Amino acid sequence: MIYSLTGKVLLVTPEMCVIECGGVGYACKTTLYTAGEVQGRETATLYTFLAVREDAIDLFGFASKDELECFKLLTSVGGVGAKFALSILSGMTPDQVALAIASEDSKAFTKIKGIGPKLAQRICMELKDKVAKDFAYIGERAGIDIKAVSNSGSNAAEAVAALVVLGYSQSEAASAVSGLDPNLAVDEMIRRGLRALSARKF
């Protein structure tokens, strides 16, 4: 298994980065975000994933470990191949993916070309528990309590549901509520969430 590549940047396109290591150029399929991070650099490090199939061997490279882990998470869902996972991560950061899954905001994924409502719902359904358990650190870094948002019995989850009824998206509502004291009453969470939403520009 190739864990990472560090070397000279030979080529960057919106879908691929070529890194030269030891005289060999490794072509890594990648996301728009990683391509943008690598563009203009003389050298770069990519965290990699090697996919071996009967008819092909593909190497994928990412500028961050979070992006790599999110790629592997997404491709674990039936119907989400590498192409769709790269498309999702070209339009959403790992933070946004984790929050959308935790808050069951399937509409966030339907904005990605090729992702229909059924596949978007499957992504949220199959990965919700895993994101809450294994990817909570992403939410903590972004100031979001993913576990609270994903817990259907929590006050935070009830407040999120109420804000969605008022017209906000799942992700917007979850982001506004997640930073609040989890011991607050639901109605107080809703009031504070509304104040936060009115002050933000999503």
C-alpha positions in Angstrom: 0.0 0.0 0.0 1.3 3.5 -0.9 0.6 5.7 2.1 1.7 9.0 0.5 3.8 10.5 -2.2 6.2 13.5 -1.8 8.0 14.8 -4.8 8.2 17.2 -7.7 4.9 18.3 -9.3 5.0 17.4 -13.0 1.4 18.1 -14.0 -1.8 19.4 -12.6 -5.2 19.2 -14.2 -8.7 19.6 -12.6 -8.9 15.8 -12.2 -5.3 14.6 -11.9 -1.9 15.4 -10.3 1.3 13.8 -11.4 4.0 13.6 -8.7 7.6 12.5 -9.5 9.2 10.3 -6.9 12.5 8.6 -7.6 12.3 9.3 -11.3 8.9 7.8 -11.6 5.8 10.0 -12.3 2.8 8.9 -10.3 -0.6 10.0 -11.8 -3.1 10.5 -9.0 -6.8 11.0 -9.7 -7.9 13.8 -7.4 -10.4 16.5 -6.5 -10.6 20.1 -7.6 -9.6 21.1 -4.0 -6.4 19.1 -4.1 -5.6 20.2 -7.6 -6.0 23.8 -6.4 -3.7 23.2 -3.4 -1.0 21.6 -5.6 -1.2 24.0 -8.5 1.8 26.3 -8.7 4.0 24.3 -6.3 7.3 22.8 -7.1 6.9 20.0 -4.7 3.9 18.5 -2.9 2.7 15.7 -0.7 -0.4 13.7 -1.5 -2.0 11.1 0.8 -3.0 8.2 -1.4 -5.4 5.3 -1.9 -4.6 2.5 -4.4 -7.7 0.8 -5.9 -7.0 -2.5 -7.6 -9.7 -4.1 -9.8 -9.6 -6.8 -12.4 -9.6 -4.3 -15.2 -7.7 -1.4 -13.7 -5.4 -0.1 -11.1 -6.1 3.5 -10.0 -4.1 5.7 -7.6 -6.0 8.5 -5.9 -4.2 11.4 -4.1 -5.4 14.0 -1.7 -3.9 17.1 -0.1 -5.1 16.2 3.4 -5.7 13.1 5.4 -9.3 14.3 6.1 -10.1 14.3 2.4 -8.6 10.8 2.0 -10.6 9.4 4.9 -13.8 11.1 3.6 -13.1 9.6 0.1 -12.8 6.1 1.6 -16.0 6.7 3.7 -18.0 7.7 0.7 -16.8 4.9 -1.5 -18.0 2.4 1.2 -21.6 3.2 0.2 -23.1 1.0 -2.5 -23.6 3.0 -5.7 -21.0 5.6 -4.8 -17.9 4.8 -6.8 -14.6 6.7 -6.9 -16.0 9.1 -9.6 -18.9 10.2 -7.5 -16.8 10.4 -4.4 -14.3 12.7 -6.2 -17.2 14.8 -7.5 -18.6 15.2 -4.0 -15.3 16.2 -2.6 -14.8 18.6 -5.4 -17.9 20.4 -4.4 -17.9 19.9 -0.6 -15.1 20.0 2.1 -14.8 17.0 4.4 -16.3 19.2 7.2 -19.4 19.9 5.0 -19.7 16.2 4.0 -19.7 15.1 7.7 -22.2 17.8 8.7 -24.5 17.0 5.8 -24.5 13.3 6.7 -24.9 13.9 10.5 -27.8 16.2 10.0 -29.3 14.0 7.2 -29.1 16.8 4.7 -29.4 14.7 1.6 -30.2 17.8 -0.5 -26.7 18.9 0.0 -25.5 15.9 -2.0 -28.1 16.3 -4.8 -26.4 19.5 -5.7 -23.5 17.4 -7.0 -23.8 16.4 -10.6 -24.9 12.8 -11.0 -26.1 12.4 -7.4 -29.9 11.8 -7.3 -32.2 11.9 -4.3 -32.2 8.1 -3.7 -28.4 7.9 -3.7 -28.1 11.0 -1.5 -30.5 9.5 1.0 -28.5 6.3 1.0 -25.3 8.2 1.7 -26.8 9.8 4.8 -28.6 6.7 6.0 -25.6 4.3 5.7 -23.0 6.7 7.0 -24.8 8.7 9.8 -23.7 6.4 12.7 -20.2 6.0 11.4 -19.7 9.8 11.0 -21.0 10.4 14.5 -18.6 7.8 15.9 -15.5 8.0 13.8 -15.5 11.5 12.4 -16.6 13.6 15.4 -13.1 15.3 15.3 -14.1 17.0 12.0 -17.1 18.6 13.7 -15.1 19.6 16.8 -12.6 21.4 14.6 -15.4 23.2 12.8 -17.2 24.0 16.1 -19.9 21.5 15.4 -21.1 18.8 17.8 -21.8 16.0 15.3 -22.8 13.5 17.9 -25.4 15.8 19.3 -26.7 16.7 15.9 -27.0 13.0 14.8 -28.7 11.9 18.1 -32.4 11.8 17.2 -33.4 11.9 20.8 -31.4 14.9 21.8 -32.6 18.5 22.4 -30.2 19.6 19.7 -31.8 17.3 17.1 -35.3 18.4 18.0 -34.3 22.1 17.7 -32.7 21.3 14.3 -35.9 19.7 13.1 -37.9 22.7 14.2 -35.6 25.1 12.3 -35.9 23.0 9.2 -39.7 23.3 9.4 -39.1 27.1 9.5 -37.4 26.9 6.1 -33.7 26.4 6.9 -31.7 23.6 5.4 -30.6 20.7 7.7 -26.9 21.8 7.5 -27.7 25.4 8.3 -29.9 24.5 11.3 -27.4 21.9 12.6 -24.5 24.4 12.4 -26.5 27.0 14.3 -27.6 24.7 17.0 -24.6 22.5 17.5 -22.5 25.2 19.3 -25.2 25.7 22.0 -25.2 24.3 25.5 -26.7 20.8 25.1 -28.6 21.2 28.5 -30.7 24.1 27.1 -34.4 23.5 26.6 -35.5 22.9 23.0 -37.4 26.2 22.8 -34.4 28.2 24.0 -32.2 26.3 21.5 -34.6 27.3 18.7 -34.6 31.0 19.8 -30.8 31.1 19.9 -30.5 29.2 16.7 -32.7 31.7 14.9 -30.6 34.6 16.2 -27.5 32.9 15.0 -29.0 32.1 11.6 -30.2 35.7 11.2 -26.6 36.9 11.9 -24.9 34.5 9.5 -24.5 34.5 5.8 -24.4 31.0 4.4 
